[in-house]
């Protein structure tokens, strides 16, 4: 936790970290959704198959960005400490950092996929009238 965050409650010091992590995920998922054209009307008002396909395509793009961003972040972190790019097996400490980053990536990808695909299926099958700007 950072020093400038007030220590009023137990979880409050972790709020900036959580917000930063959420912003990183959003910065990956938004380009993924744009690349998969997940904001087009057919993605919402079409079939469930179309909605899921676009969500999965966007998710694959977003996870690729997230992996790339994580690799760059880890490389920069190790460079700031005067170390070379991390490799598994270099040391126990390096392995802990890399395994932690890998488990965080896996958790992010799985939970975001469940949430986004689930929301797409619910939105597509709900009795919401199609988006029509002229009505």
Buried (B, 14 or more C-beta within 10 A) or exposed (E): EEEEEEEEEEEEBEEEEEEEEEEBBEEBBBBBBEBBEBEEEEBBBBEEEBBBBBBBBBBBBBBEBBBEBBBEEBBEEBEEEEEEEBEEEBEEEBBEBBEEBEEEBEEBBEEBBEEBBEEBBEBBEEEEEEEEEEE
